[in-house]
């Protein structure tokens, strides 16, 4: 078992070194991800260090996440834009931890959004090979749980590939897979 872990660590280190050159968390304007749900996510602009990630669904209004990439805290969700109206988290909510990811890594935090408390807890559970329409990847499987003061709870498995982004979102209801990746 120890030999297997050591081999896996060496393999993951190699993947991480290659991914570092592409940007661990893709953050250049022009990146886009098309998912099997019909959603298209695109990094469209930088507003004073906050990246705007538009989420487009067919026949629905555009929603955008306001993301800040930091070397010490990873990726922070500053707020969202709905129909051009900005709504902020106070403080920003940590979506992804400081890279590189490793199995067992945990993160989380509490925030307020629209006068309601929000808590997010995440953990890197495992590395898993996954086949999606966009290709085959070895992904970190991140399990996140988001709880609101109003009693809402969302548990999600996010299949994340360094230098690529999210290739699968999975819930108990099924999975949404990456169909097409657009690089700047």
SULZIZI-V797180 format. One record per pair of residues at least 24 apart in sequence whose C-alpha atoms are under 10 Angstrom apart, sorted by the first residue. I is the first residue (numbers start at 1). J is the second residue. If there is no record, write none. Layout:
i->I j->J
i->I j->J
This chain:
i->8 j->127
i->9 j->102
i->12 j->101
i->12 j->102
i->12 j->127
i->12 j->138
i->12 j->140
i->13 j->100
i->15 j->138
i->15 j->161
i->15 j->162
i->15 j->163
i->16 j->99
i->16 j->100
i->16 j->101
i->16 j->161
i->16 j->162
i->16 j->163
i->17 j->100
i->17 j->162
i->18 j->162
i->18 j->163
i->19 j->100
i->19 j->161
i->19 j->162
i->19 j->163
i->19 j->164
i->20 j->99
i->20 j->100
i->20 j->162
i->20 j->163
i->21 j->162
i->21 j->163
i->22 j->162
i->22 j->163
i->22 j->164
i->23 j->162
i->23 j->163
i->23 j->164
i->23 j->165
i->24 j->74
i->24 j->98
i->24 j->99
i->24 j->100
i->24 j->101
i->24 j->161
i->24 j->162
i->24 j->163
i->24 j->164
i->24 j->165
i->25 j->69
i->25 j->74
i->25 j->75
i->25 j->96
i->25 j->98
i->25 j->99
i->25 j->100
i->25 j->160
i->25 j->161
i->25 j->162
i->25 j->163
i->25 j->164
i->25 j->165
i->25 j->166
i->26 j->69
i->26 j->161
i->26 j->162
i->26 j->163
i->26 j->164
i->26 j->165
i->26 j->166
i->26 j->183
i->27 j->51
i->27 j->52
i->27 j->53
i->27 j->67
i->27 j->68
i->27 j->69
i->27 j->75
i->27 j->163
i->27 j->165
i->27 j->184
i->28 j->183
i->28 j->184
i->29 j->53
i->29 j->183
i->29 j->184
i->30 j->182
i->30 j->183
i->30 j->184
i->31 j->164
i->31 j->165
i->31 j->181
i->31 j->182
i->31 j->183
i->31 j->184
i->32 j->164
i->32 j->165
i->32 j->180
i->32 j->181
i->32 j->182
i->32 j->183
i->32 j->184
i->33 j->134
i->33 j->164
i->33 j->165
i->33 j->166
i->33 j->167
i->33 j->177
i->33 j->178
i->33 j->179
i->33 j->180
i->33 j->181
i->33 j->182
i->33 j->183
i->34 j->134
i->34 j->167
i->34 j->177
i->34 j->178
i->34 j->179
i->34 j->180
i->34 j->181
i->34 j->182
i->35 j->132
i->35 j->133
i->35 j->134
i->35 j->166
i->35 j->167
i->35 j->168
i->35 j->169
i->35 j->176
i->35 j->177
i->35 j->178
i->35 j->179
i->35 j->180
i->35 j->181
i->36 j->132
i->36 j->133
i->36 j->168
i->36 j->175
i->36 j->176
i->36 j->177
i->36 j->178
i->36 j->179
i->36 j->180
i->37 j->175
i->37 j->176
i->37 j->177
i->37 j->178
i->37 j->179
i->38 j->176
i->38 j->177
i->38 j->178
i->38 j->179
i->39 j->176
i->39 j->178
i->40 j->178
i->40 j->179
i->40 j->180
i->40 j->181
i->41 j->65
i->41 j->181
i->41 j->182
i->42 j->182
i->42 j->183
i->43 j->67
i->43 j->184
i->50 j->76
i->50 j->77
i->50 j->78
i->50 j->79
i->51 j->77
i->51 j->78
i->52 j->79
i->52 j->80
i->52 j->81
i->53 j->80
i->53 j->81
i->54 j->80
i->54 j->81
i->54 j->82
i->66 j->92
i->67 j->92
i->67 j->93
i->67 j->94
i->67 j->95
i->68 j->92
i->68 j->94
i->68 j->95
i->69 j->94
i->69 j->96
i->69 j->98
i->70 j->97
i->70 j->98
i->70 j->99
i->71 j->97
i->71 j->98
i->71 j->99
i->72 j->97
i->72 j->98
i->72 j->99
i->73 j->97
i->73 j->98
i->73 j->99
i->73 j->107
i->74 j->98
i->74 j->99
i->74 j->100
i->74 j->107
i->75 j->99
i->79 j->113
i->80 j->113
i->87 j->113
i->87 j->114
i->88 j->112
i->88 j->113
i->88 j->114
i->89 j->113
i->89 j->114
i->89 j->115
i->89 j->116
i->89 j->117
i->89 j->118
i->90 j->114
i->90 j->115
i->90 j->117
i->90 j->118
i->93 j->118
i->93 j->119
i->93 j->120
i->94 j->119
i->94 j->120
i->94 j->121
i->94 j->122
i->95 j->120
i->95 j->121
i->95 j->122
i->95 j->144
i->96 j->122
i->96 j->123
i->96 j->124
i->96 j->142
i->96 j->144
i->97 j->122
i->97 j->123
i->97 j->124
i->99 j->162
i->100 j->162
i->101 j->140
i->101 j->142
i->101 j->160
i->101 j->161
i->101 j->162
i->102 j->126
i->102 j->127
i->102 j->140
i->103 j->127
i->103 j->140
i->103 j->141
i->103 j->142
i->104 j->142
i->105 j->142
i->106 j->142
i->106 j->143
i->106 j->144
i->107 j->144
i->108 j->144
i->108 j->145
i->108 j->146
i->109 j->146
i->110 j->146
i->110 j->147
i->110 j->148
i->111 j->148
i->112 j->148
i->112 j->149
i->113 j->148
i->113 j->149
i->115 j->149
i->116 j->148
i->116 j->149
i->116 j->150
i->117 j->147
i->117 j->148
i->117 j->149
i->117 j->150
i->117 j->151
i->118 j->146
i->118 j->147
i->118 j->148
i->118 j->149
i->118 j->150
i->118 j->151
i->118 j->152
i->118 j->153
i->119 j->145
i->119 j->146
i->119 j->147
i->119 j->148
i->119 j->149
i->119 j->153
i->120 j->144
i->120 j->145
i->120 j->146
i->120 j->147
i->120 j->148
i->120 j->153
i->120 j->154
i->120 j->155
i->121 j->145
i->121 j->146
i->121 j->147
i->121 j->155
i->122 j->146
i->122 j->155
i->122 j->156
i->122 j->157
i->122 j->158
i->123 j->157
i->124 j->157
i->124 j->158
i->124 j->159
i->124 j->160
i->125 j->157
i->126 j->159
i->127 j->159
i->127 j->160
i->127 j->161
i->128 j->159
i->128 j->160
i->129 j->159
i->130 j->159
i->130 j->167
i->130 j->168
i->130 j->177
i->131 j->167
i->131 j->168
i->131 j->177
i->131 j->178
i->132 j->167
i->132 j->168
i->132 j->176
i->132 j->177
i->132 j->178
i->132 j->179
i->132 j->180
i->133 j->167
i->133 j->177
i->133 j->178
i->133 j->179
i->133 j->180
i->134 j->167
i->134 j->177
i->134 j->178
i->134 j->179
i->134 j->180
i->134 j->181
i->135 j->167
i->135 j->178
i->135 j->179
i->135 j->180
i->135 j->181
i->136 j->167
i->137 j->161
i->137 j->164
i->137 j->167
i->138 j->162
i->138 j->167
i->139 j->164
i->139 j->165
i->139 j->166
i->139 j->167
i->139 j->168
i->140 j->166
i->141 j->166
i->141 j->168
i->141 j->169
i->141 j->170
i->142 j->169
i->143 j->170
i->143 j->171
